[in-house]
Amino acid sequence: MKTEIIRINDLSAQNGDLARAADIIRGGGLVAFPTETVYGLGGNATDDGAAKKIYAAKGRPSDNPLIIHIADPADADRYAAVNDTYRRLAKAFMPGPLTVILPRRETIPKSVTGGLESVAVRCPSHPVAHRLIELAGVPIAAPSANLSGKPSPTVAEHVIQDLSGRVDMILDGGPSEIGLESTIVKVDGDDEVTLLRPGGITYDALCMVVGTVHIAPAVTHALAENERPLSPGMKYRHYAPSVPVVLLRGEPEATLAFLMRAQDREKCAILCYFEETAYLKPERLFPVGARGDLAAQAHTLFRNLRAADRTDAEIIYAHLPPENGLGLALYNRMIRAAAHTVRDIP
């Protein structure tokens, strides 16, 4: 397959390009497109065949549910059984980086939901994504536009590296704003949700809107053996480069001393804080942001993991993030990228 790549520089002037992309979606083809979180790989969410193409292009297990993207939060009622909890979440956070899991309507085939009777619904805020969904006139099923298990794509170049020749079109809309996938919650009942995947919408933000917010054990721990994933990103190893990742837990001075020694002894890549760069050799060094700047660390995480993977490193070291605020989303992604490998630094 020859993949067409289109750079979107002026949304209003390139409506024709987006209309062609929408035609591909309606016709059962695949289009990768930018969102505010990461790039998505889109197909018609009402088309069983398109869903199967998405799984094939990514090499993704078919029990891993896809998220459907809609142009307006009110459109969810066509594809899922909505309730007041969904409406409150939608009013507070949509369009934006929130996905809500609801009971599935028959309009969405089970091939999209990983065989589940629930469906994950999101309304993205990125203008290119929003216009593409409007023009397509159908919900767009779109996991991250990368090979399954690899770090998610935050620029079009990442998508090209993974999926060129596997999809019909790639829309290049520049870098993703957030850099981590959407927050996913499952509606459990009236005024009650479970957080399945943290993201830009934090636990604390959810608690301001919903009375009870549970955190699923799989957010910080490995999915239990034979446990079925209820949302994307719950697999044991995910978001991972080909090189093993080890997360370091310890006091700042001790951890920096460990990294300095590691550079002398090992062929390692390091995702470090800005404050550490003056003490470390520049070879295979990837600054992620200031120690306390979690937003910057989230924005650069997948880009840095991909860049480190392109070096000759035999191991990648990174800091273990905190488990609060946006740090919980970072922790969730990095603990899976490292397959839960954490080294305590005394």
C-alpha positions as CSV (number, residue, x, y, z in Angstrom):
1,M,0.0,0.0,0.0
2,K,1.2,3.5,-0.8
3,T,0.6,5.9,2.0
4,E,-0.2,9.5,1.1
5,I,1.2,12.1,3.6
6,I,-0.5,15.5,3.8
7,R,0.8,18.4,5.9
8,I,-2.1,20.4,7.3
9,N,-0.9,24.0,7.5
10,D,-4.1,25.9,7.1
11,L,-7.3,24.1,8.1
12,S,-9.7,26.4,6.4
13,A,-7.8,26.4,3.1
14,Q,-7.3,22.6,3.1
15,N,-10.9,21.4,3.6
16,G,-10.5,19.5,0.3
17,D,-7.7,17.4,1.8
18,L,-9.7,16.6,4.9
19,A,-12.7,15.8,2.7
20,R,-10.6,13.2,0.8
21,A,-9.4,11.8,4.2
22,A,-13.1,11.6,5.3
23,D,-13.9,9.7,2.0
24,I,-11.2,7.2,2.9
25,I,-12.7,6.7,6.3
26,R,-16.3,6.2,5.0
27,G,-15.0,3.8,2.3
28,G,-13.4,1.5,4.9
29,G,-9.9,2.8,4.7
30,L,-7.5,4.0,7.4
31,V,-6.3,7.5,8.1
32,A,-3.8,8.6,10.8
33,F,-4.5,12.0,12.2
34,P,-3.4,14.3,15.0
35,T,-5.2,14.8,18.3
36,E,-4.4,16.9,21.3
37,T,-3.1,13.7,23.1
38,V,-1.3,11.6,20.5
39,Y,-1.8,10.7,16.9
40,G,-4.6,8.3,16.2
41,L,-5.1,5.6,13.5
42,G,-8.7,6.1,12.3
43,G,-11.3,3.9,10.7
44,N,-15.1,3.9,10.5
45,A,-16.2,2.7,13.9
46,T,-19.5,1.3,12.5
47,D,-17.6,-0.9,10.0
48,D,-16.5,-4.3,11.2
49,G,-14.0,-4.6,8.3
50,A,-12.4,-1.2,9.1
51,A,-11.8,-2.3,12.7
52,K,-10.1,-5.5,11.6
53,K,-7.9,-3.4,9.3
54,I,-6.9,-1.2,12.3
55,Y,-5.9,-4.3,14.3
56,A,-3.9,-5.7,11.4
57,A,-2.1,-2.4,10.6
58,K,-1.0,-2.1,14.2
59,G,-0.4,-5.8,14.9
60,R,-2.7,-5.2,17.9
61,P,-4.5,-8.0,19.8
62,S,-8.1,-8.1,18.9
63,D,-9.2,-8.2,22.6
64,N,-7.7,-4.7,23.1
65,P,-10.7,-2.3,22.8
66,L,-10.7,0.7,20.4
67,I,-11.9,4.2,21.3
68,I,-14.5,5.8,19.1
69,H,-14.1,9.5,18.4
70,I,-17.2,11.7,17.9
71,A,-17.6,15.3,16.8
72,D,-20.0,16.4,19.6
73,P,-20.4,14.9,23.1
74,A,-24.2,14.6,22.4
75,D,-23.5,12.2,19.6
76,A,-22.5,9.5,22.1
77,D,-26.2,8.6,22.6
78,R,-26.2,7.1,19.0
79,Y,-23.5,4.6,20.0
80,A,-23.8,4.1,23.7
81,A,-26.3,4.2,26.6
82,V,-25.5,7.6,28.2
83,N,-26.5,8.8,31.7
84,D,-26.3,11.8,33.9
85,T,-22.7,10.9,35.0
86,Y,-21.6,10.9,31.4
87,R,-23.3,14.3,30.7
88,R,-21.6,15.9,33.7
89,L,-18.2,14.6,32.6
90,A,-18.9,15.7,29.0
91,K,-19.9,19.2,30.1
92,A,-16.7,19.5,32.2
93,F,-14.1,18.0,30.0
94,M,-15.3,17.6,26.4
95,P,-14.1,18.3,23.8
96,G,-10.8,17.3,25.4
97,P,-8.6,14.4,26.6
98,L,-11.2,12.3,28.3
99,T,-12.6,8.9,27.2
100,V,-15.7,7.5,28.9
101,I,-16.7,3.8,28.8
102,L,-20.4,3.2,28.5
103,P,-22.8,0.3,27.6
104,R,-22.6,-0.4,23.8
105,R,-25.4,0.2,21.4
106,E,-25.8,-2.2,18.4
107,T,-24.5,0.6,16.1
108,I,-21.0,-0.3,17.2
109,P,-19.8,-3.8,16.2
110,K,-18.0,-5.9,18.8
111,S,-14.9,-6.0,16.7
112,V,-14.4,-2.4,17.8
113,T,-15.0,-3.1,21.5
114,G,-12.7,-6.1,21.8
115,G,-15.8,-8.3,22.2
116,L,-17.0,-6.3,25.2
117,E,-20.6,-5.0,25.7
118,S,-19.1,-1.6,26.5
119,V,-17.8,1.1,24.2
120,A,-15.1,3.8,24.9
121,V,-16.2,7.3,23.7
122,R,-14.1,10.4,23.2
123,C,-14.6,13.8,21.7
124,P,-11.2,15.3,20.8
125,S,-10.5,19.0,20.9
126,H,-7.8,19.1,18.1
127,P,-9.2,21.1,15.2
128,V,-8.0,18.7,12.5
129,A,-9.5,15.7,14.4
130,H,-12.7,17.5,15.0
131,R,-13.1,18.6,11.4
132,L,-12.2,15.1,10.0
133,I,-14.9,13.5,12.2
134,E,-17.5,16.1,11.1
135,L,-16.7,15.5,7.4
136,A,-16.7,11.7,7.7
137,G,-20.2,11.7,9.2
138,V,-19.4,8.6,11.2
139,P,-17.6,7.9,14.5
140,I,-14.0,7.2,14.0
141,A,-12.4,4.3,15.9
142,A,-8.8,5.3,16.6
143,P,-6.2,3.8,18.8
144,S,-2.7,5.4,18.8
145,A,-1.1,5.4,15.4
146,N,1.9,3.2,16.2
147,L,2.8,-0.5,16.0
148,S,1.3,-2.3,19.0
149,G,3.2,-2.0,22.2
150,K,5.6,0.7,21.0
151,P,5.7,4.3,22.3
152,S,2.8,6.3,21.1
153,P,3.3,8.8,18.3
154,T,3.4,12.5,19.2
155,V,4.5,13.8,15.7
156,A,3.7,12.6,12.2
157,E,7.3,11.3,11.7
158,H,6.6,8.7,14.4
159,V,3.5,7.5,12.5
160,I,5.5,7.4,9.3
161,Q,8.2,5.3,10.9
162,D,5.7,2.7,12.2
163,L,2.8,2.7,9.7
164,S,4.0,3.9,6.3
165,G,2.8,1.3,3.8
166,R,0.2,0.0,6.2
167,V,-2.4,2.9,6.0
168,D,-4.0,4.9,3.2
169,M,-3.2,8.4,4.5
170,I,-1.3,10.3,7.3
171,L,-2.4,13.8,8.2
172,D,0.5,15.8,9.6
173,G,-0.9,18.4,12.0
174,G,2.3,19.1,14.0
175,P,3.3,18.0,17.5
176,S,0.6,16.8,19.9
177,E,-0.1,19.2,22.7
178,I,-0.3,16.9,25.7
179,G,1.8,13.9,24.6
180,L,0.0,11.2,26.6
181,E,-3.2,9.4,25.7
182,S,-6.5,10.4,27.0
183,T,-7.8,9.7,30.5
184,I,-10.2,6.7,30.5
185,V,-13.0,6.2,33.0
186,K,-15.7,3.6,33.2
187,V,-19.1,4.7,34.4
188,D,-20.1,2.4,37.2
189,G,-23.4,4.0,38.1
190,D,-25.0,7.2,39.2
191,D,-22.2,9.6,40.3
192,E,-19.5,6.9,40.3
193,V,-16.7,6.0,37.9
194,T,-13.5,3.9,37.9
195,L,-10.3,5.4,36.5
196,L,-8.8,2.9,34.1
197,R,-6.1,5.0,32.5
198,P,-4.9,8.3,33.9
199,G,-4.0,11.2,31.5
200,G,-4.3,14.9,31.1
201,I,-7.6,14.9,33.1
202,T,-6.3,14.0,36.6
203,Y,-7.9,12.1,39.4
204,D,-8.3,15.3,41.4
205,A,-10.1,16.9,38.4
206,L,-12.5,14.0,38.1
207,C,-13.3,14.2,41.8
208,M,-14.5,17.8,41.3
209,V,-17.2,16.5,39.0
210,V,-18.1,12.9,40.1
211,G,-18.9,12.0,43.7
212,T,-16.9,8.7,43.8
213,V,-13.8,8.0,41.7
214,H,-12.2,4.6,42.1
215,I,-8.7,3.8,40.7
216,A,-8.4,0.5,39.0
217,P,-5.5,-1.7,40.4
218,A,-4.2,-2.0,36.8
219,V,-3.4,1.7,36.7
220,T,-0.2,1.1,38.8
221,H,0.1,-2.7,38.8
222,A,0.2,-5.4,36.2
223,L,-3.0,-6.8,34.7
224,A,-3.8,-10.0,36.5
225,E,-3.2,-13.2,34.5
226,N,-6.1,-14.0,32.1
227,E,-7.7,-10.7,33.1
228,R,-9.4,-9.0,30.1
229,P,-8.4,-5.4,29.3
230,L,-11.3,-3.0,29.7
231,S,-9.5,-0.2,28.0
232,P,-6.4,0.4,25.8
233,G,-3.0,0.5,27.5
234,M,-3.8,-2.0,30.3
235,K,-1.5,-4.7,29.0
236,Y,1.6,-5.7,31.1
237,R,4.2,-4.3,28.6
238,H,3.1,-1.3,26.6
239,Y,4.4,2.0,25.3
240,A,7.8,0.3,25.2
241,P,10.9,0.7,23.1
242,S,12.7,-2.5,21.9
243,V,15.5,-1.8,24.5
244,P,14.8,-2.7,28.1
245,V,13.7,0.2,30.3
246,V,14.6,0.4,34.0
247,L,13.0,2.9,36.3
248,L,15.1,4.3,39.2
249,R,13.6,5.0,42.6
250,G,15.7,6.9,45.2
251,E,16.9,10.2,46.6
252,P,18.0,12.7,43.9
253,E,21.7,12.7,44.9
254,A,22.0,9.0,45.1
255,T,20.1,8.5,41.8
256,L,22.4,11.0,40.0
257,A,25.5,9.3,41.4
258,F,24.1,6.0,40.1
259,L,23.6,7.5,36.6
260,M,27.1,8.9,36.6
261,R,28.6,5.5,37.4
262,A,26.3,3.8,34.8
263,Q,27.6,6.0,32.0
264,D,31.1,4.8,32.8
265,R,30.2,1.1,33.0
266,E,27.3,0.5,30.6
267,K,26.1,1.3,27.1
268,C,23.1,3.1,28.5
269,A,20.6,5.8,27.4
270,I,19.3,8.1,30.1
271,L,16.1,10.1,30.4
272,C,17.2,12.7,32.9
273,Y,15.9,15.9,34.5
274,F,17.2,19.3,33.2
275,E,18.9,19.8,36.6
276,E,21.1,16.7,36.0
277,T,22.4,17.5,32.5
278,A,25.5,19.4,33.8
279,Y,26.7,16.3,35.7
280,L,26.1,13.7,33.0
281,K,27.9,13.0,29.7
282,P,25.8,14.2,26.7
283,E,26.1,10.8,24.9
284,R,22.7,9.1,24.8
285,L,21.3,11.7,27.1
286,F,17.7,12.8,26.8
287,P,16.5,15.6,29.0
288,V,12.8,15.3,29.8
289,G,12.1,18.6,31.6
290,A,12.7,20.1,35.0
291,R,12.3,17.7,38.0
292,G,9.0,19.3,39.0
293,D,7.6,20.0,35.5
294,L,5.3,17.0,35.0
295,A,3.6,18.6,32.0
296,A,6.9,18.9,30.1
297,Q,7.8,15.4,31.1
298,A,4.5,14.1,29.7
299,H,4.9,16.1,26.5
300,T,8.4,14.6,25.8
301,L,8.1,11.1,27.2
302,F,7.3,9.1,24.1
303,R,9.5,11.3,21.8
304,N,12.4,10.6,24.2
305,L,11.7,6.9,24.4
306,R,11.7,6.6,20.7
307,A,14.9,8.7,20.4
308,A,16.7,6.6,23.0
309,D,15.6,3.4,21.2
310,R,17.3,4.6,18.0
311,T,20.7,4.8,19.7
312,D,23.1,1.8,20.3
313,A,22.1,1.7,24.0
314,E,21.6,-1.7,25.6
315,I,19.5,-0.3,28.4
316,I,17.4,2.8,29.1
317,Y,17.3,4.4,32.6
318,A,14.6,6.8,33.7
319,H,13.3,8.2,36.9
320,L,10.2,6.7,38.5
321,P,7.5,9.4,38.5
322,P,5.3,10.3,41.5
323,E,1.8,8.7,41.7
324,N,-0.1,11.9,42.2
325,G,-1.6,14.6,39.9
326,L,-0.3,14.3,36.3
327,G,2.5,12.1,37.7
328,L,0.0,9.2,38.0
329,A,-0.4,9.3,34.2
330,L,3.4,9.4,33.7
331,Y,3.8,6.6,36.2
332,N,1.2,4.5,34.4
333,R,2.9,4.8,31.0
334,M,6.5,4.4,32.3
335,I,5.8,1.4,34.5
336,R,4.4,-0.4,31.5
337,A,7.2,0.7,29.2
338,A,9.6,-0.8,31.8
339,A,7.4,-4.0,32.2
340,H,7.3,-3.0,35.9
341,T,11.1,-3.1,36.3
342,V,12.0,-0.7,39.1
343,R,15.5,-0.5,40.7
344,D,15.8,1.0,44.2
345,I,18.8,3.2,44.7
346,P,20.1,3.1,48.3
